[in-house]
């Protein structure tokens, strides 16, 4: 993979949760939000794809089984459009206000799913995704690592992406681990099979040093 310089917000704190299916990203995102709000921080909990009006339409297209087969490049561009709108209208403004932004999925998911999973040129996919997001990087990305066989078994119904082959999801998992190895100072790779409370405590400890540039609520 090509090395891109990266841009980190000087105000606020940007935390991302990544990993394959069924690893507990939504649960840990909410737990971190609750912990930080209880400590008085202003927090914006968000997700990709779909947490903007434009993004909702992108999410419907890329995840609905009714969509059927999409050209792989089309899928990349739809996810990039969601990310561009998400950063421009939600993530960056919240960081500018000094808030803690916690997102369930971000650029790494595009690199893992649409790059490695679809067996596209990951450097080309990354160039599109970094351009769409202005190369804004999370201060910390938490990768909740889990074998695809275990994670996929936690769902009764599957969307377009969850319904891909086991080999697809194995490539996705390895991609997340490879991305974390590129910048270990900005990643925490955790075993998603560990107790929920134990994972949450580890995440909180990694986030704590970042909070100096976050804004607390004034009461």
C-alpha positions as CSV (number, residue, x, y, z in Angstrom):
1,X,0.0,0.0,0.0
2,X,1.1,3.6,-0.7
3,X,1.8,5.7,2.4
4,X,-0.4,8.8,2.7
5,X,0.6,11.6,5.0
6,X,-2.7,12.0,6.9
7,X,-4.4,15.0,8.5
8,X,-5.4,15.0,12.2
9,X,-7.8,17.5,13.6
10,X,-6.1,20.0,15.9
11,X,-9.3,20.4,18.0
12,X,-11.7,17.7,19.2
13,X,-11.0,14.0,19.2
14,X,-11.8,11.6,16.4
15,X,-12.3,7.9,17.4
16,X,-13.2,5.2,14.9
17,X,-14.4,1.6,15.4
18,X,-13.5,-0.9,12.7
19,X,-13.5,-4.6,12.1
20,X,-15.5,-7.4,10.5
21,X,-19.1,-8.3,11.1
22,X,-20.4,-9.1,14.5
23,X,-17.4,-7.8,16.5
24,X,-19.4,-5.4,18.7
25,X,-18.5,-2.1,17.1
26,X,-21.9,-0.5,17.8
27,X,-21.9,-1.7,21.4
28,X,-18.4,-0.4,22.2
29,X,-19.2,2.9,20.4
30,X,-22.2,3.5,22.6
31,X,-20.3,2.5,25.7
32,X,-17.5,4.9,25.0
33,X,-20.1,7.7,24.2
34,X,-21.9,7.0,27.5
35,X,-18.6,7.1,29.5
36,X,-17.4,10.3,28.0
37,X,-20.7,12.1,28.3
38,X,-20.9,11.1,32.0
39,X,-17.4,12.7,32.3
40,X,-18.8,15.9,30.8
41,X,-17.5,15.8,27.3
42,X,-19.5,16.8,24.2
43,X,-19.8,13.7,22.1
44,X,-21.2,13.0,18.6
45,X,-21.9,9.3,17.9
46,X,-22.2,8.6,14.2
47,X,-21.7,5.8,11.7
48,X,-21.0,5.0,8.0
49,X,-22.6,4.6,5.6
50,X,-25.8,6.5,6.1
51,X,-25.7,9.1,8.9
52,X,-26.6,12.0,6.6
53,X,-29.6,12.6,4.4
54,X,-27.5,11.9,1.3
55,X,-25.8,9.0,3.0
56,X,-29.1,7.3,3.8
57,X,-29.7,6.9,0.1
58,X,-26.2,5.6,-0.5
59,X,-26.7,3.1,2.3
60,X,-29.9,1.8,0.8
61,X,-28.2,1.2,-2.5
62,X,-25.0,-0.5,-1.3
63,X,-26.5,-2.7,1.4
64,X,-29.9,-3.7,0.2
65,X,-30.0,-7.2,-1.3
66,X,-32.5,-5.9,-3.7
67,X,-29.7,-3.8,-5.4
68,X,-28.2,-7.0,-6.7
69,X,-24.8,-6.9,-8.3
70,X,-22.9,-3.6,-8.6
71,X,-19.8,-2.9,-10.5
72,X,-17.0,-2.9,-8.0
73,X,-15.9,0.6,-8.9
74,X,-19.4,1.8,-8.7
75,X,-19.6,0.5,-5.1
76,X,-16.3,2.3,-4.2
77,X,-17.6,5.6,-5.6
78,X,-20.9,5.3,-3.7
79,X,-19.1,4.7,-0.4
80,X,-16.8,7.6,-1.2
81,X,-19.8,9.9,-1.8
82,X,-21.2,8.9,1.6
83,X,-17.9,9.6,3.3
84,X,-17.4,13.0,1.6
85,X,-20.8,14.2,2.7
86,X,-20.3,12.7,6.2
87,X,-17.0,14.5,6.8
88,X,-18.1,17.8,5.2
89,X,-21.4,18.1,7.0
90,X,-21.0,16.2,10.3
91,X,-17.6,15.0,11.3
92,X,-15.4,18.1,10.6
93,X,-17.9,20.6,12.0
94,X,-18.1,18.6,15.2
95,X,-14.3,18.4,15.5
96,X,-14.1,22.2,14.9
97,X,-16.4,22.7,17.8
98,X,-14.0,20.6,20.0
99,X,-16.3,17.6,20.3
100,X,-15.4,13.9,20.5
101,X,-16.6,12.2,17.4
102,X,-17.1,8.5,17.6
103,X,-17.8,6.8,14.3
104,X,-18.8,3.2,13.6
105,X,-16.8,2.6,10.4
106,X,-14.8,5.0,8.3
107,X,-12.2,4.9,5.5
108,X,-10.6,1.6,6.6
109,X,-13.8,-0.2,5.9
110,X,-13.7,1.0,2.3
111,X,-10.1,-0.2,2.0
112,X,-10.9,-3.5,3.6
113,X,-14.2,-4.3,2.0
114,X,-14.1,-2.6,-1.4
115,X,-10.3,-2.8,-1.8
116,X,-9.1,-6.2,-0.4
117,X,-12.5,-7.8,-0.3
118,X,-13.3,-7.0,-3.9
119,X,-9.7,-7.6,-4.9
120,X,-9.4,-4.1,-6.4
121,X,-6.1,-2.1,-6.4
122,X,-6.1,-0.9,-2.8
123,X,-3.9,2.0,-3.6
124,X,-6.4,3.3,-6.1
125,X,-9.3,2.8,-3.7
126,X,-7.3,4.6,-1.0
127,X,-6.6,7.5,-3.2
128,X,-10.4,8.0,-3.9
129,X,-11.3,7.5,-0.2
130,X,-8.6,9.9,1.1
131,X,-9.6,12.5,-1.5
132,X,-13.3,12.2,-0.5
133,X,-12.5,12.8,3.2
134,X,-9.8,15.4,2.8
135,X,-7.4,12.8,4.2
136,X,-8.9,13.4,7.7
137,X,-7.7,10.5,10.0
138,X,-9.0,9.4,13.3
139,X,-6.7,10.1,16.3
140,X,-7.5,6.5,17.3
141,X,-9.0,3.6,15.4
142,X,-10.1,0.6,17.4
143,X,-10.1,-2.7,15.5
144,X,-12.3,-5.3,17.1
145,X,-10.8,-8.4,15.7
146,X,-12.9,-11.6,15.2
147,X,-12.8,-14.6,13.0
148,X,-15.4,-14.2,10.2
149,X,-16.8,-17.6,11.0
150,X,-17.8,-16.4,14.4
151,X,-18.9,-12.9,13.5
152,X,-21.1,-13.9,10.6
153,X,-22.8,-16.5,12.8
154,X,-24.2,-13.7,14.9
155,X,-26.7,-12.6,12.2
156,X,-30.0,-14.1,11.2
157,X,-30.4,-12.0,8.0
158,X,-27.5,-10.6,6.0
159,X,-27.2,-7.5,3.8
160,X,-25.3,-7.4,0.5
161,X,-21.9,-7.2,2.1
162,X,-22.5,-9.6,5.0
163,X,-23.8,-12.2,2.4
164,X,-20.4,-12.3,0.6
165,X,-18.2,-15.5,0.8
166,X,-16.1,-16.5,3.7
167,X,-13.0,-16.0,1.6
168,X,-14.1,-12.4,1.0
169,X,-14.5,-11.8,4.8
170,X,-11.2,-13.4,5.5
171,X,-9.5,-10.9,3.1
172,X,-11.4,-8.1,4.9
173,X,-10.1,-9.2,8.3
174,X,-6.5,-9.4,7.2
175,X,-6.8,-6.0,5.6
176,X,-7.9,-4.4,8.9
177,X,-4.9,-6.0,10.6
178,X,-2.5,-4.8,7.9
179,X,-3.8,-1.3,8.2
180,X,-3.3,-1.3,11.9
181,X,0.3,-2.5,11.5
182,X,1.0,0.6,9.2
183,X,0.4,3.1,12.1
184,X,0.3,1.3,15.4
185,X,0.4,4.6,17.3
186,X,-3.1,5.4,16.0
187,X,-4.6,1.9,16.4
188,X,-5.7,-0.5,19.0
189,X,-6.3,-4.0,17.9
190,X,-8.5,-5.8,20.4
191,X,-9.8,-9.4,20.7
192,X,-13.6,-9.0,20.2
193,X,-14.1,-12.3,22.1
194,X,-13.0,-10.7,25.3
195,X,-15.7,-9.6,27.9
196,X,-17.5,-6.4,26.9
197,X,-16.5,-4.6,30.0
198,X,-12.9,-5.5,29.6
199,X,-12.8,-4.2,26.0
200,X,-14.5,-1.0,27.1
201,X,-12.0,-0.4,29.8
202,X,-9.1,-0.9,27.5
203,X,-10.6,1.5,24.9
204,X,-11.2,4.1,27.6
205,X,-7.5,3.9,28.7
206,X,-6.4,4.5,25.1
207,X,-8.7,7.5,24.6
208,X,-7.9,9.2,27.9
209,X,-4.6,10.8,26.7
210,X,-6.4,12.3,23.7
211,X,-9.0,14.2,25.7
212,X,-6.9,17.2,26.4
213,X,-8.0,18.7,23.1
214,X,-11.7,17.9,23.6
215,X,-14.3,20.2,24.9
216,X,-16.3,19.6,28.1
217,X,-19.9,20.7,28.6
218,X,-20.3,23.9,30.6
219,X,-22.9,23.7,33.3
